[in-house]
Amino acid sequence: MLRLNLILLLLLVISAIGTVSANHKARKMFIDLEREQARMRELEVEWGQLQLEQSTWANHARVEQIARSKLHMKAPGSGQVISIDIAKAAVN
């Protein structure tokens, strides 16, 4: 009887330690999840800012203005434009 009680006590202690350990791991994983979700939100905000910045820098009017002022470029005249049909060029 004493031996059975000791075995049951040992199993109870092992079970309690396992429960505490599982709860600790679950809390730690939940904290990690919240941390990663916060990082995800920060990255989404940064991504939105980068997309806005890219659209600003790639704005056609801005590119054209820089090409004209800094690179001294101008639009070609109608006689300077050559049009190539890609479908016909691929056959030849």
For each residue, the residues with C-beta under 8 A, 3 or more apart:
1: 4 5
2: 5 6
3: 6 7
4: 1 7 8
5: 1 2 8 9
6: 2 3 9 10
7: 3 4 10 11
8: 4 5 11 12
9: 5 6 12 13
10: 6 7 13 14
11: 7 8 14 15
12: 8 9 15 16
13: 9 10 16 17
14: 10 11 17 18
15: 11 12 18 19
16: 12 13 19 20
17: 13 14 20 21
18: 14 15 21 22
19: 15 16 22 23
20: 16 17 23 24
21: 17 18 24 25
22: 18 19 25 26
23: 19 20 26 27
24: 20 21 27 28
25: 21 22 28 29
26: 22 23 29 30
27: 23 24 30 31
28: 24 25 31 32
29: 25 26 32 33
30: 26 27 33 34
31: 27 28 34 35
32: 28 29 35 36
33: 29 30 36 37
34: 30 31 37 38
35: 31 32 38 39
36: 32 33 39 40
37: 33 34 40 41
38: 34 35 41 42
39: 35 36 42 43
40: 36 37 43 44
41: 37 38 44 45
42: 38 39 45 46
43: 39 40 46 47
44: 40 41 47 48
45: 41 42 48 49
46: 42 43 49 50
47: 43 44 50 51
48: 44 45 51 52
49: 45 46 52 53
50: 46 47 53 54
51: 47 48 54 55
52: 48 49 55 56
53: 49 50 56 57
54: 50 51 57 58
55: 51 52 58 59
56: 52 53 59 62
57: 53 54 62
58: 54 55 62 63
59: 55 56 62 63
60: 63 64
61: 64 65
62: 56 57 58 59 65 66
63: 58 59 60 66 67
64: 60 61 67 68
65: 61 62 68 69
66: 62 63 69 70 71
67: 63 64 70 71 73
68: 64 65 71 72 73 74
69: 65 66 72
70: 66 67
71: 66 67 68
72: 68 69
73: 67 68
74: 68
75:
76: 80 81
77: 80 81
78: 81
79:
80: 76 77
81: 76 77 78
82:
83:
84: 89
85: 88 89
86: 89 90
87: 90 91
88: 85 91 92
89: 84 85 86 92
90: 86 87
91: 87 88
92: 88 89
